[in-house]
C-alpha cells in the first residue's frame, strides 16, 4: 500500500469529499451554531455540559463522565 504524502492538491481533494458528506456538514454547522450563537460563553455549568455532550456524541470521543469533564476547571 502506497500512502501519498500530504500536499495542497491532496488536501483540497479530501476537503471537497468531506464537504459532500451531509451528516458531517450538518453536525459541524450545528456545533458552530451551538458554540457561537446559542451558548457563546462558558458562564454556567449547563452551557459547558451541553457542549461537552454534543462533542462527545458527534465525535464519539468516549467521554464516560461528561459532567466531570464539564466541571473542571471552571466550576
N, C-alpha and C positions, 0 to 999 in steps of 0.2 A: 504494500500500500504506500503510495506516494502522497505526502501531505505538502500542499503548496504553501510556500512562505507567505505570510500576510503582505499585502501590497494595496495601494489605494483602489485599484480596479476590483480586486477580490472583495475588499471590504464593502464597496458600493454594491456589488452583486448580492452579498449576504444581507445588507440593509434593505435592498429592494425586496428580497424574498421575505424578510421579516415583516415588512410593511404590507404584505399580501395576506398575512395570517390574521384573520378577523378577530379571533379571540385575544391575541396578544395586543393588537391595536386598541381594542376596546378596554382591555384591562389597563393598559398604560394611560389611556385618556381618562378613565375613571379614577385612577390613582392620582393623576395630575390634578383633577378637579377636587378630590378629597383633600389633598395636601395644600393646594394653593387657594382654593375658594371656600370650601366648606369649613375646613379647620386649618387656617393658615398659621396658627400659633400653637404652641405646646403649653398652654397655660393651665390646663386641667388634665387630670388623670384620664378621664373618659375620652378626651380628644387623642391623647397619645395611645391609649389602648385600642381604639378603633383603627388607628393607623398600623399598629403592630399586627393586629389580627388580619387586616386586609393584606398586608405584605406577606404574612405567613401563609395565608390561603392562596393567593395568586402565584407566589413563587415556590410553594411547597418547601419552606425553609425548615420545617420540623421543629419549630419553637414549641416546646411542650408546655411551657408555662408563660403564655403571653403577658399575663398580669405581672409576673416578676420582671420581665424584660421592660415593660412599660413603666414600671415603678422606679427603676434605677436609672440614673442617679438623682432624678429631679423630685420625686415625691416620696 
